[in-house]
Amino acid sequence: MKTILDKILNDAQKETDCASDLKGLNEVRIKFLGKNGEFTAVMKNLKDIKAEERPLFGKLINDAKVILEGHIAFKEKELSVKELEEKLLSETVDITLPGKRVEYGSLHPISIVINEITDIFTGLGFDVTDGPEIETDKFNFEMLNIPKDHPARDMQDTFYITDDIVLRTQTSSMQIRTMLKQKPPIRIINPGKVYRSDFDSSHSPMFHQIEGLAVDKHITLCDLLGLLGEFAKKLFSKETKTRFRPSYFPFTEPSVEVDVTCSECKGKGCPLCKGTGWMEILGAGIVNPRVLENCGIDSGEYSALAFGMGIERIAITRFGISDMRIVFENDKRFLRNYR
Ligand code: PHE
């Protein structure tokens, strides 16, 4: 019995020494000290031994188990340290590696310009409205004094959905929608998308406009000129000069086209302004009395000013962009410049 015990202990110690990791060591522990382990098997054999010798052998078995437990515990500590060291080594952080860059977004140049213009006009007491991009021919044209077959329809190459439904070609349709539901005094601006069948380096089939409308008693052309002159100074710079040229829109009379001194060359003449020193930024005028009457507003009592500007045109002027198409390509290398 003693020799068997010595052999088991000897084998167990050898196997403990050979264990290369904690998992392997645990297998050794189970093999020798577990419920079905070798020492338990020897214990079971005690019953075959003479009663007076049993306590002695029982003690020998327990001693051997204690020795083995100590041996395993020692090995366990050694392996834990080794495994921790290996883990730390494999998980070291290479602080010389470049970090992960967090890309943060920015507003699109068109949104930047819309926000700036909106801020200027809300500061002057205008409210902001919103309207549908799919519009009736009636609101987009007819009520604005552009009946069917009117030559002015040629000014705006229109996408027709049906004979009576169009993709709005101008935010001026909001003049009608607003005057039909709101009583004067009215002061609104309406930023939004408009559509025209046009595509080259200075035209995109979808672009943005901001329409402005003020209806009140005694509104004159002077109010319009003062308002837009002030607006141009706020948007570009204090030095910006404004020039008004007579123009024609069926829904305003008189009508003007507004130029500002080129923001790039300050009026000297450069490629951006094609050498003229001026950039055209908007159309405007005193609302044709017929349009007021179409909306049930007494043109004897009230008058109105209206203006409409293309946002892309202004963004191009503001940021010196040479090709309008790039604004809608959403190339991050371009957009990144507007952070
Ligand atoms: N709707 C006109 C355009 O798209 C601009 C405009 C608006 C002109 C308001 C006068 C008054 O060209």
Residues whose N, C-alpha, C, O or C-beta is under 5 A from the ligand:
A	BS01	LIG	T169 Q170 S172 F249 T252 G283 A284 G285 A306 F307 G308
